[in-house]
């Protein structure tokens, strides 16, 4: 078995373990130089910081407990009525009624809607329009038609529905497309 590629990792491991041991010895050694002045209100060690945070949490809890809060939630349950009371209540059910099939069923009257007056007005208007349309073509009609079809049309500009459609397509691309993190852009 060839251990050639593992040699650099073994050397690195040895160096790191030596540094770790030296760091542990250094932590246990007393500090060199003058002692630091303790600033009130500023914790120096992690234990001081945790003690201060515990104190703040305790003060917050006592303040919360001292404040009277309104009751929330639903009120206490009302006792359920007895089964007899429930049975005697009025229901929405309709009692069945026997109907004889030998006797013809009663005829229920219907409201008759008559639109004949309006039909006559619409028919008269259609006849008038058909008479105007069905007349013979005159030379002036031909000239007007020829002028209308030979007139140059203005260049089509993007209309509002086109812009609206483009916006909708962009929105649907965002909705249906891949997430932003997975895009190639």
C-alpha positions as CSV (number, residue, x, y, z in Angstrom):
1,X,0.0,0.0,0.0
2,X,1.3,3.4,-1.0
3,X,1.2,6.0,1.8
4,X,2.7,8.8,-0.3
5,X,-0.5,11.0,-0.5
6,X,-1.2,10.6,3.3
7,X,2.2,12.0,4.4
8,X,1.3,15.7,4.0
9,X,-1.9,15.1,6.0
10,X,0.0,13.4,8.8
11,X,2.5,16.3,9.0
12,X,-0.4,18.8,9.1
13,X,-2.1,16.8,11.9
14,X,1.1,16.8,13.9
15,X,1.6,20.6,13.6
16,X,-2.1,21.3,14.6
17,X,-1.9,19.0,17.6
18,X,1.3,20.8,18.8
19,X,-0.4,24.2,18.4
20,X,-3.4,22.9,20.3
21,X,-1.3,21.7,23.3
22,X,0.6,25.0,23.3
23,X,-2.6,26.9,23.4
24,X,-3.9,24.8,26.4
25,X,-0.7,25.4,28.3
26,X,-0.9,29.1,27.6
27,X,-4.5,29.3,28.9
28,X,-3.5,27.8,32.2
29,X,-0.5,30.1,32.6
30,X,-1.0,33.3,34.6
31,X,-1.3,36.6,32.6
32,X,1.8,38.7,32.1
33,X,1.6,42.4,32.6
34,X,-0.6,44.6,34.7
35,X,-4.2,43.5,35.5
36,X,-7.0,45.1,33.6
37,X,-9.3,47.5,35.3
38,X,-12.8,46.2,35.6
39,X,-15.3,48.5,33.9
40,X,-18.7,48.4,35.8
41,X,-21.5,47.2,33.6
42,X,-19.2,45.6,31.0
43,X,-18.7,41.8,31.5
44,X,-15.1,40.5,31.0
45,X,-15.7,36.8,30.8
46,X,-18.3,34.6,29.3
47,X,-19.6,33.6,32.7
48,X,-20.1,37.3,33.6
49,X,-22.0,37.8,30.4
50,X,-24.2,34.8,31.0
51,X,-24.9,35.9,34.6
52,X,-25.9,39.4,33.4
53,X,-28.2,37.9,30.8
54,X,-29.9,35.6,33.4
55,X,-30.4,38.6,35.6
56,X,-32.1,40.5,32.7
57,X,-34.3,37.5,32.0
58,X,-35.4,37.3,35.6
59,X,-36.2,41.0,35.8
60,X,-38.3,40.7,32.6
61,X,-40.2,37.7,34.0
62,X,-41.0,39.5,37.2
63,X,-42.2,42.5,35.2
64,X,-44.4,40.3,33.1
65,X,-45.9,38.6,36.1
66,X,-46.7,42.0,37.8
67,X,-48.7,43.3,34.8
68,X,-52.3,42.3,34.9
69,X,-53.4,41.0,31.5
70,X,-56.9,40.6,30.2
71,X,-58.2,37.1,29.9
72,X,-58.0,35.6,26.4
73,X,-59.5,32.6,24.9
74,X,-63.1,31.3,25.0
75,X,-65.3,31.5,28.0
76,X,-66.0,28.5,30.2
77,X,-68.2,25.8,28.6
78,X,-71.9,26.0,29.2
79,X,-73.5,22.7,30.4
80,X,-75.1,20.7,27.6
81,X,-78.9,20.5,27.6
82,X,-80.4,17.2,28.4
83,X,-81.5,14.8,25.7
84,X,-85.2,15.4,26.4
85,X,-84.9,19.1,25.9
86,X,-83.1,18.6,22.6
87,X,-85.8,16.2,21.4
88,X,-88.7,18.6,22.2
89,X,-87.2,21.5,20.2
90,X,-89.0,22.5,16.9
91,X,-87.4,21.2,13.8
92,X,-87.3,22.4,10.2
93,X,-88.5,19.1,8.8
94,X,-91.8,18.9,7.0
95,X,-94.2,16.2,7.9
96,X,-94.9,13.8,5.0
97,X,-98.3,14.1,3.5
98,X,-99.9,11.3,1.6
99,X,-100.9,12.3,-2.0
100,X,-103.3,10.3,-4.1
101,X,-102.1,9.6,-7.6
102,X,-105.6,8.9,-8.9
103,X,-106.6,12.6,-8.6
104,X,-105.0,15.0,-11.0
105,X,-102.3,17.2,-9.4
106,X,-103.3,20.8,-8.8
107,X,-102.1,23.2,-11.5
108,X,-99.8,25.9,-10.1
109,X,-100.3,29.2,-11.9
110,X,-97.4,30.7,-13.8
111,X,-96.7,34.2,-14.6
112,X,-97.0,34.7,-18.4
113,X,-94.4,37.0,-19.9
114,X,-95.4,38.6,-23.2
115,X,-92.7,40.2,-25.3
116,X,-94.7,40.5,-28.5
117,X,-94.7,44.4,-28.4
118,X,-90.9,44.5,-28.3
119,X,-90.6,41.8,-31.0
120,X,-92.6,44.0,-33.4
121,X,-90.4,47.0,-32.7
122,X,-87.2,45.0,-33.3
123,X,-88.6,43.4,-36.5
124,X,-89.6,46.8,-37.9
125,X,-86.1,48.2,-37.3
126,X,-84.5,45.2,-39.0
127,X,-86.8,45.6,-42.0
128,X,-85.8,49.3,-42.3
129,X,-82.1,48.5,-42.1
130,X,-82.4,45.7,-44.7
131,X,-84.2,48.0,-47.2
132,X,-81.4,50.6,-46.8
133,X,-78.8,47.9,-47.3
134,X,-80.5,46.1,-50.2
135,X,-80.7,49.0,-52.6
136,X,-78.7,49.0,-55.8
137,X,-75.0,50.2,-55.7
138,X,-74.4,53.6,-57.2
139,X,-71.2,54.9,-58.7
140,X,-70.6,57.1,-55.7
141,X,-70.7,54.0,-53.5
142,X,-68.0,52.4,-55.6
143,X,-65.8,55.5,-55.5
144,X,-66.1,55.8,-51.7
145,X,-65.2,52.1,-51.2
146,X,-62.2,52.4,-53.6
147,X,-61.0,55.5,-51.7
148,X,-61.4,53.7,-48.4
149,X,-59.3,50.7,-49.4
150,X,-56.6,52.7,-51.1
151,X,-56.0,55.0,-48.2
152,X,-52.7,54.3,-46.5
153,X,-53.1,53.0,-43.0
154,X,-51.1,54.4,-40.1
155,X,-48.3,52.3,-38.7
156,X,-49.6,50.1,-35.9
157,X,-48.4,51.2,-32.5
158,X,-48.2,48.9,-29.6
159,X,-51.5,49.0,-27.9
160,X,-52.3,48.7,-24.2
161,X,-53.5,45.2,-24.5
162,X,-50.1,44.2,-26.0
163,X,-48.3,45.8,-23.1
164,X,-50.7,44.1,-20.6
165,X,-50.1,40.7,-22.3
166,X,-46.3,41.2,-22.1
167,X,-46.6,42.0,-18.4
168,X,-48.8,38.9,-17.8
169,X,-46.2,36.7,-19.6
170,X,-43.4,38.1,-17.4
171,X,-45.4,37.4,-14.3
172,X,-46.2,33.8,-15.4
173,X,-42.5,33.3,-16.2
174,X,-41.7,34.3,-12.6
175,X,-44.4,32.0,-11.2
176,X,-43.7,29.0,-13.3
177,X,-39.9,29.4,-13.9
178,X,-37.1,28.0,-11.8
179,X,-36.3,29.7,-8.4
180,X,-34.0,32.7,-8.5
181,X,-31.2,30.7,-6.9
182,X,-31.3,28.0,-9.6
183,X,-31.2,30.4,-12.6
184,X,-28.2,30.5,-14.9
185,X,-28.2,34.3,-15.2
